[in-house]
Amino acid sequence: MMNERDLDVLNILWKKQEPMIVTEIVNEGSGLTQSTVTAVLRKLLHAELVEVSGVTHSGKVLSRQYSPTEASREAIIKHMLDELNRFSNIVTLEDLKERQKQQKQQKKQQS
């Protein structure tokens, strides 16, 4: 089961759509620390939700670059469906679609 930090790190990696080192992930996130991101990546690597996609120089040291795997997309979908099912007595899929439509309209108006 994924927790909030796992989802935060995966979201950053998917948004960027290019390999990232720990420091870049920390800088992109809100309230993330180097030790937290390192621990999360270790867990996600073990679960095969991220992969080491390269090694690069970061200052004077070598740093691993991480990318999300397709399995992480499936894990995120499963997590979202589990959450929807958990609250299905309160929120329906139609409610979510309507809310998403409203958010898109608000974003258009703000642009």
Secondary structure, 3 states (H helix, E strand, C coil): CCCHHHHHHHHHHHHHCCCECHHHHHHHCCCCCHHHHHHHHHHHHHCCCEEEEEEEEECCEEEEEEEECHHHHHHHHHHHHHHHHHCCCCCCHHHHHHHHHHHHHHHHHHC
